[in-house]
Amino acid sequence: MKYTLLVDLDENALGDAEWEDCDVRSAGLTRELDAEGRYLDAAPRHPTDTATSVPVRDGYRVVTEPIPGARFGTIEVRPVLDIPGIPGR
């Protein structure tokens, strides 16, 4: 069985040193999981101010060819953050 984890927290909750520590510890955890053969991939995201949301309401959308699930909700498009030390990067 495979699982995906979306870690979503207040971007202003941590200071620079705390974010750095979180990144280092996260990279360590992913290396540990990778060594155990239990790691598939990670894609940390940039802050929400870099995101674009694509709402679809009443059949109309702002962009062409959105993800089919956009008919039922909103698709957020946000750049992936590169954290050194995470396997597969």
C-alpha positions in Angstrom: 0.0 0.0 0.0 1.3 3.5 -0.9 0.5 6.7 0.9 1.0 10.3 0.1 1.5 13.0 2.7 0.6 16.6 2.1 2.1 18.7 4.8 0.2 22.0 4.9 1.1 24.5 7.6 1.1 28.3 8.1 4.0 29.7 6.1 4.4 32.4 8.7 4.5 30.0 11.7 8.3 29.4 11.5 11.3 31.7 11.4 14.2 31.2 9.0 16.2 29.1 11.4 13.2 26.9 12.1 12.5 26.4 8.4 16.1 25.5 7.8 16.0 22.9 10.6 12.7 21.5 9.2 14.3 21.2 5.8 17.4 19.4 7.2 15.3 17.1 9.3 12.9 16.4 6.4 15.8 15.5 4.1 17.2 13.2 6.8 13.8 11.4 7.1 13.5 11.0 3.4 17.0 9.5 3.2 16.1 7.1 6.0 12.9 6.1 4.3 14.8 5.7 0.9 17.4 3.5 2.5 14.6 1.3 3.8 13.0 1.1 0.4 9.9 3.0 1.6 10.4 6.3 -0.1 8.9 7.2 -3.5 9.1 11.0 -4.1 8.8 14.4 -2.5 7.7 17.7 -4.0 7.8 20.5 -1.4 6.0 23.6 -2.6 6.9 27.2 -2.8 4.8 29.7 -0.7 1.1 30.2 -1.6 1.8 33.7 -3.0 3.5 31.9 -6.0 0.3 29.8 -6.6 -2.3 30.2 -9.2 -5.8 28.8 -8.6 -8.0 27.8 -11.5 -11.7 27.8 -10.5 -14.3 26.3 -12.7 -17.8 27.4 -12.1 -20.9 26.9 -14.3 -18.7 25.3 -16.9 -16.4 28.3 -17.4 -12.7 28.4 -16.6 -9.9 30.9 -16.8 -7.4 28.8 -18.6 -7.7 26.1 -21.3 -7.3 22.3 -20.7 -7.5 22.2 -16.9 -7.3 18.9 -14.9 -10.7 17.2 -15.2 -11.2 17.4 -11.4 -11.4 21.2 -11.7 -15.1 20.8 -12.6 -15.7 19.8 -9.0 -13.2 22.0 -7.1 -10.1 24.2 -7.6 -6.7 23.1 -8.9 -3.8 24.9 -7.4 -0.7 25.3 -9.5 2.4 26.1 -7.5 6.2 25.7 -8.2 8.0 22.8 -6.5 10.7 23.7 -4.0 14.1 22.1 -4.4 15.5 21.0 -1.0 19.1 19.6 -1.3 19.6 16.2 0.2 16.2 14.8 -0.7 16.6 11.6 -2.7 15.6 11.8 -6.4 16.5 15.5 -6.7 
